[in-house]
Amino acid sequence: MGSGMAVGVAAVTLTVLGVDYLRPVVPASNVAAGPAFYVLMFGTVFGLVLAGVVAWRLLAPVLSVYRRGGLSLVTAMATVLPMLLCMAANQLAGRLGLVGLALAALLVAALLAAGARRAGVSS
């Protein structure tokens, strides 16, 4: 589940980075319009779905579809809380902080996925 959350955080962090690049220098009068808005909305949903899919794949040793699906949904929804790290990274270090957070999240995801695969093989 942790690996799924980390992948979701990385996806949302890259989405926020993309929004930062798309945001105009002069703010528009209609905030809920333009490509930055749509990238933010669809990228966030994509990050949550991706977290659930990664959790589903890594939970393959769990034979119960009900449990596996439930844990995948919980993983997707639990990704919302660590997504708040994007705000802190952006405020503290800007775009470089977002890139660092995305890389750190991907590293954590890879390490946790490797551990989950080892645990699934040994059981």
N, C-alpha and C positions, 0 to 999 in steps of 0.2 A: 504494500500500500504506500509505503514511503517513496518508493521509486516512481510510482504513478504520480504522486503529488509533486515530486521534484520535476518530472517531465512537464507537468501542467504549469508549474511556476516558470520554467524556462520558456515555454511557449507564450505565456502571458507577458513575460518580461520582454521577449523579442517583439511582441505586439506593441507594447508601450514604447519601445524604442522606435518602431516603425511609425507610430502616431507622432512621436516627437519630431521625426524627420518630415512628416507630412503637414504638420501644423503650420499655418501661415504666420509670418512675423507680426502682422497686424491682425488682431482677433476680429473675426467676422461678427456681424450683428446676430446672425442665426447660428447659435452654437451647435444645434442638433442637425447639422447639414454638412455635406462635404465628405471627401474621402477619409479624413482622419476619424470622423465619427463612426463610419461603417467599419473601418479597420479595427477600431477599438471594440465595437460590439461583437462582430463576428470572430475576431481574434480571441476575445475572452471566452466566448462559448466554445471555440475550437480547443482552447487550452483545457477547459473543463472536460470536454468529451475525450480529448487525448489522454488525460489523466485516468479516466475510467477505462479506456481501451487498454492502456498499458497495465493497469491493475488486473483487468480481465485476463490478459495474456499470461501474466506472471502467476496468477492464481490457478493456472491450468491443473495442478495436482489436486485441487479441491474438486471432488466429483459432484457435489451438489450444485446444480445450476442456481438454485435459490440463494444459497450462501455466497457463491461466487459473484452473482449479480448484485446482491446486497452490499457486499464489501466493495465492489467496483463503484456502485453509486455513492457509497459513503466516501470513498476516495475522491471522487469527482467533486462532491460538495465540500469536503474538507480542504480542498485545494484553495478555496476562497480565502481562508485565513492567512496562509503564507504568501498569498499574492500581494498582501499589503506591504511586503518587503520592497516591492517595486517603487512605492512612493518614497520610502526612506532612501533607497539607493539613488533614485533620481534627484532627490533634494540634496543629498550629501555629495555626490560625485557626478551628477549629470549623466550624459550618455555613456561615459566610461564606466560609471557605477552600474548601469543597466547591463552593459556587456559583461562585466565581471560577475554580476549576479546570475546571468544566464549561463555563463560557463561553469560557475560553482554549482548551480542546480543540475546541470547536465552531468557533471562529475559525480555528484551525490547519487543521481539516478543510476548511473552506470555501476557504481560500487554496490548500491543496494540491490540492483537487478542481478548482478553476479552472485551476491550472497543468497538471493532468493532462488536462483537456479540451482546453486550447489545444495541448498536445503531441500529443494524439490526432488533432486536426483537421488540424494541419500535416503530419502524416506520411502 
